[in-house]
Amino acid sequence: MLLDTASLYFRAYFGVPDSVRAPDGTPVNAVKGLLDFIARLVQDHHPDDLVACMDADWRPQWRVDLIPSYKAHRVAEAHAEGPDEEETPDTLAPQVPVIEEVLDALGIARVGVAGYEADDVIGTLATAAAGPVDIVTGDRDLYQLIDDARGVRVLYPLKGVGSLHLTDEAALREKYGVDGAGYVDLALLRGDPSDGLPGVPGIGEKTAAKLIDAYGDLAGIMAAVADPRSKLTPSQRKRLDEARDYVAVAPTVVRVARDVPLPDFDPALPSEPLHPEALEELAERWGLGGALRRLLLALER
């Protein structure tokens, strides 16, 4: 089980009232919400291995170099050296280090790699996995990794993680008309305002799906643009031709990396805390109480 950790703690933050606070009054709604999410996932799905994948760089420069608008609207503060600072609610940002400390004390693997997003870590782990993989994320970009033959599916939270939409290739085809591999082409043609991806003007989701169905993939579509005998409409041909520069670089930006140099780590789900004393101190300081107990109970099973 691979967790898109930031996606989940953002959901926890907005799903749990900020009246949930530590003894000193500091909000811990994202911390406690995430612990409850993980407890429910372990209880319901019984993964052998679980990795909390992290954004060591939420807006890698190599993606920005290709498409400067990539996540630009979410930059709170730009830095000449190191990752830009992402716009994050004032009471969420201080909770992220607490989440990291608690996961480390529990012994739950937490993996982030400089220069890469959590999506890239997930893509690398999912590609290398020998057995079935469940990816838990609220980010549809990871639909591109779905692969029935390899048992890779996405569990998409609808409300908390008690209600998850299990997305496999059949569900993907039913909703979008493409398989996992085709989702990259669909996403880059359609664009995604939340990621600052412009897409091809005039090519929406349904049209993109029809083009992929007709021509196979992005390369086939662009070959059809150059073929006067193809059945593209004049407006489609014109729009795609004008978007050639974008189409040339977008696949590298939209595709998750599958070859991230990962550190050594143990993905096995712990049955007891790795650092019990540190965990006890964190529980007392931040008032983690019931949420932590529920997770520990789920891990024991």
C-alpha positions as CSV (number, residue, x, y, z in Angstrom):
1,M,0.0,0.0,0.0
2,L,1.5,3.3,-1.1
3,L,0.1,6.5,0.5
4,D,0.1,9.9,-1.3
5,T,0.7,11.4,2.1
6,A,0.3,15.1,1.4
7,S,-3.0,14.3,-0.5
8,L,-4.2,12.5,2.6
9,Y,-3.2,15.0,5.2
10,F,-4.7,17.8,3.2
11,R,-8.0,15.9,3.2
12,A,-7.6,15.2,7.0
13,Y,-7.0,18.9,7.6
14,F,-10.1,20.0,5.8
15,G,-12.2,17.1,7.1
16,V,-11.4,17.3,10.8
17,P,-12.3,20.6,12.7
18,D,-9.4,22.8,13.7
19,S,-10.9,22.8,17.2
20,V,-9.0,19.5,17.6
21,R,-5.9,20.8,19.4
22,A,-2.9,19.8,21.4
23,P,-2.7,20.6,25.2
24,D,-0.9,23.9,24.3
25,G,-3.7,24.9,21.9
26,T,-1.9,24.0,18.7
27,P,-4.2,22.6,16.0
28,V,-3.5,18.9,15.4
29,N,-6.5,18.1,13.2
30,A,-4.3,17.0,10.2
31,V,-2.1,14.8,12.4
32,K,-5.0,13.0,14.2
33,G,-7.0,12.8,11.0
34,L,-4.1,11.1,9.1
35,L,-3.5,8.7,11.9
36,D,-7.2,7.7,11.8
37,F,-7.0,7.4,8.0
38,I,-4.0,5.0,8.3
39,A,-5.7,3.0,11.0
40,R,-8.8,2.5,8.9
41,L,-6.7,1.5,5.8
42,V,-4.7,-1.1,7.8
43,Q,-7.9,-2.4,9.4
44,D,-9.8,-2.7,6.2
45,H,-7.1,-3.8,3.7
46,H,-4.4,-5.6,5.8
47,P,-1.4,-4.5,3.7
48,D,1.8,-6.4,4.3
49,D,3.9,-3.4,3.4
50,L,2.9,0.3,3.7
51,V,4.9,3.3,2.5
52,A,4.1,6.9,3.3
53,C,5.4,8.7,0.1
54,M,6.4,12.3,0.6
55,D,6.9,15.4,-1.5
56,A,10.6,16.2,-1.0
57,D,10.0,18.7,-3.9
58,W,6.4,19.4,-4.7
59,R,7.3,21.5,-7.9
60,P,10.5,20.0,-9.3
61,Q,12.6,22.4,-11.4
62,W,12.9,19.9,-14.2
63,R,9.2,20.0,-14.7
64,V,9.0,23.8,-14.4
65,D,11.8,24.2,-17.0
66,L,9.5,22.4,-19.5
67,I,6.2,24.1,-18.5
68,P,6.8,27.3,-16.4
69,S,3.1,27.5,-15.4
70,Y,3.4,24.1,-13.7
71,K,1.8,24.6,-10.2
72,A,2.9,28.3,-10.4
73,H,-0.4,29.5,-8.9
74,R,0.4,27.5,-5.7
75,V,3.8,29.1,-5.0
76,A,3.8,31.1,-1.7
77,E,7.4,32.0,-1.9
78,A,10.0,31.3,-4.6
79,H,13.5,30.3,-3.6
80,A,16.6,30.5,-5.8
81,E,18.0,27.4,-4.2
82,G,15.9,24.5,-3.0
83,P,12.2,23.9,-3.5
84,D,9.7,26.8,-3.7
85,E,7.4,27.1,-0.8
86,E,3.9,25.8,-1.4
87,E,0.9,27.9,-0.4
88,T,-0.4,25.9,2.7
89,P,-2.9,26.9,5.3
90,D,-1.2,28.6,8.3
91,T,-2.3,26.0,10.7
92,L,-1.4,23.0,8.5
93,A,2.2,23.8,7.8
94,P,3.4,23.3,11.4
95,Q,1.6,19.9,11.6
96,V,3.7,18.4,8.8
97,P,6.9,17.9,10.8
98,V,4.7,16.4,13.6
99,I,3.3,13.9,11.1
100,E,6.8,13.0,10.0
101,E,8.0,12.5,13.6
102,V,5.1,10.3,14.5
103,L,5.4,8.1,11.4
104,D,9.1,7.7,12.1
105,A,8.5,6.8,15.8
106,L,5.9,4.3,14.7
107,G,8.3,2.7,12.2
108,I,6.1,3.3,9.2
109,A,8.3,3.8,6.2
110,R,8.4,7.4,5.0
111,V,10.1,8.0,1.7
112,G,10.8,11.2,-0.2
113,V,13.6,12.0,-2.6
114,A,15.1,15.4,-3.4
115,G,14.0,16.7,-6.8
116,Y,10.9,14.5,-7.0
117,E,7.3,14.5,-6.0
118,A,5.5,11.8,-4.0
119,D,3.9,10.8,-7.3
120,D,7.3,9.9,-8.6
121,V,8.2,7.8,-5.6
122,I,4.9,6.0,-5.9
123,G,5.5,5.4,-9.6
124,T,8.9,3.9,-8.9
125,L,7.7,1.7,-6.1
126,A,4.6,0.6,-8.0
127,T,6.7,-0.3,-11.1
128,A,9.2,-2.3,-9.1
129,A,6.7,-4.2,-6.9
130,A,6.5,-7.9,-7.4
131,G,2.9,-8.2,-6.0
132,P,-0.3,-6.3,-6.0
133,V,-0.2,-2.6,-5.2
134,D,-2.9,-0.3,-3.7
135,I,-2.2,3.4,-4.2
136,V,-4.2,5.6,-1.8
137,T,-4.6,9.1,-3.2
138,G,-7.0,11.9,-3.9
139,D,-5.0,12.9,-7.0
140,R,-6.3,11.5,-10.3
141,D,-2.9,12.0,-11.9
142,L,-1.9,8.6,-10.4
143,Y,-4.6,6.8,-12.5
144,Q,-1.8,6.5,-15.1
145,L,-0.3,3.8,-13.0
146,I,-3.4,1.5,-13.0
147,D,-2.5,-1.9,-14.5
148,D,-4.8,-4.9,-14.0
149,A,-2.1,-7.3,-15.3
150,R,0.2,-6.3,-12.5
151,G,-2.5,-5.8,-9.9
152,V,-1.9,-2.0,-9.5
153,R,-5.1,-0.1,-8.6
154,V,-6.0,3.3,-7.0
155,L,-8.1,3.7,-3.9
156,Y,-9.6,7.2,-4.3
157,P,-11.1,8.6,-1.0
158,L,-14.7,9.8,-1.5
159,K,-15.2,10.7,2.1
160,G,-12.4,10.2,4.6
161,V,-11.0,6.7,3.8
162,G,-14.0,4.8,5.0
163,S,-15.5,5.3,1.5
164,L,-13.0,4.5,-1.2
165,H,-13.6,4.3,-4.9
166,L,-11.6,1.3,-6.1
167,T,-10.3,2.3,-9.6
168,D,-9.1,-0.4,-11.9
169,E,-8.9,-0.5,-15.7
170,A,-12.6,-1.3,-16.1
171,A,-13.6,1.7,-13.9
172,L,-11.1,3.9,-15.8
173,R,-12.5,2.9,-19.2
174,E,-16.1,3.4,-18.0
175,K,-15.4,6.9,-16.7
176,Y,-12.7,8.2,-19.1
177,G,-12.7,5.8,-22.1
178,V,-9.0,5.1,-21.6
179,D,-6.7,2.6,-19.8
180,G,-3.9,3.6,-17.4
181,A,-1.4,4.1,-20.1
182,G,-3.8,6.3,-22.0
183,Y,-4.6,8.5,-19.0
184,V,-1.4,10.5,-19.5
185,D,-2.4,11.5,-23.0
186,L,-5.9,12.3,-21.9
187,A,-4.6,14.5,-19.0
188,L,-2.1,16.5,-21.1
189,L,-4.6,17.1,-23.9
190,R,-7.4,18.1,-21.6
191,G,-5.1,20.1,-19.3
192,D,-5.4,20.6,-15.5
193,P,-5.9,24.0,-14.0
194,S,-5.1,22.7,-10.5
195,D,-1.6,21.8,-11.8
196,G,-1.1,24.8,-14.1
197,L,-1.2,22.6,-17.2
198,P,-2.8,24.5,-20.1
199,G,-3.8,21.6,-22.2
200,V,-4.7,22.0,-25.9
201,P,-7.3,24.8,-26.3
202,G,-10.6,23.5,-27.4
203,I,-9.8,19.8,-26.7
204,G,-11.8,18.8,-23.6
205,E,-11.9,15.5,-21.9
206,K,-14.5,13.8,-24.1
207,T,-12.8,15.0,-27.3
208,A,-9.4,13.8,-26.0
209,A,-10.8,10.4,-25.2
210,K,-12.3,10.1,-28.7
211,L,-9.0,11.1,-30.3
212,I,-7.1,8.5,-28.3
213,D,-9.7,5.9,-29.3
214,A,-9.4,6.8,-32.9
215,Y,-5.6,7.2,-33.2
216,G,-4.3,5.0,-30.4
217,D,-2.1,7.5,-28.5
218,L,-0.6,11.0,-28.6
219,A,2.0,10.0,-31.2
220,G,-0.9,8.6,-33.4
221,I,-2.9,11.8,-32.9
222,M,0.0,14.1,-33.9
223,A,0.7,11.9,-36.9
224,A,-2.9,12.4,-37.9
225,V,-2.4,16.1,-37.7
226,A,0.3,15.8,-40.4
227,D,-1.8,13.5,-42.5
228,P,-4.3,15.3,-44.8
229,R,-6.3,12.1,-45.2
230,S,-7.0,11.8,-41.5
231,K,-10.5,12.4,-40.2
232,L,-9.6,15.2,-37.8
233,T,-11.9,18.2,-38.1
234,P,-10.2,21.4,-39.4
235,S,-10.5,23.0,-36.0
236,Q,-8.9,20.0,-34.2
237,R,-6.1,19.9,-36.8
238,K,-5.4,23.6,-36.3
239,R,-5.5,23.5,-32.5
240,L,-3.3,20.5,-32.2
241,D,-0.8,21.9,-34.8
242,E,-0.6,25.2,-32.9
243,A,0.0,23.3,-29.6
244,R,3.0,21.2,-31.0
245,D,5.5,22.9,-28.6
246,Y,3.4,22.1,-25.6
247,V,2.6,18.6,-26.8
248,A,6.3,17.9,-27.3
249,V,7.2,18.6,-23.6
250,A,4.0,17.8,-21.7
251,P,4.4,14.0,-21.5
252,T,7.6,14.4,-19.5
253,V,5.8,16.7,-17.1
254,V,2.6,14.7,-16.7
255,R,4.1,11.2,-16.6
256,V,5.3,10.2,-13.1
257,A,8.9,9.1,-12.9
258,R,9.5,5.4,-12.5
259,D,13.2,5.4,-12.0
260,V,13.7,7.6,-8.8
261,P,16.9,6.6,-6.9
262,L,15.3,5.5,-3.7
263,P,17.1,5.2,-0.3
264,D,17.2,1.9,1.5
265,F,14.2,1.4,3.7
266,D,12.0,-1.3,5.2
267,P,8.4,-1.2,3.9
268,A,7.1,-3.9,6.2
269,L,4.2,-2.7,8.3
270,P,5.3,-2.7,11.9
271,S,3.3,-4.6,14.5
272,E,4.6,-2.4,17.3
273,P,6.3,1.0,17.5
274,L,9.9,1.3,16.4
275,H,10.7,4.0,19.0
276,P,8.1,3.6,21.8
277,E,9.6,6.2,24.1
278,A,9.7,8.9,21.4
279,L,6.2,8.0,20.4
280,E,5.0,8.3,24.0
281,E,6.5,11.8,24.3
282,L,4.9,12.9,21.0
283,A,1.6,11.5,22.0
284,E,1.7,13.4,25.3
285,R,3.0,16.7,23.8
286,W,0.5,16.8,21.0
287,G,-2.5,15.1,22.7
288,L,-2.8,12.3,20.1
289,G,-4.7,10.1,22.5
290,G,-7.4,8.1,20.8
291,A,-6.2,8.5,17.2
292,L,-2.8,7.0,18.1
293,R,-4.4,4.2,20.2
294,R,-6.6,3.2,17.3
295,L,-3.7,3.0,14.9
296,L,-1.6,1.0,17.4
297,L,-4.5,-1.4,17.8
298,A,-4.9,-1.8,14.0
299,L,-1.1,-2.5,13.7
300,E,-1.2,-5.2,16.4
301,R,-3.7,-7.2,14.3
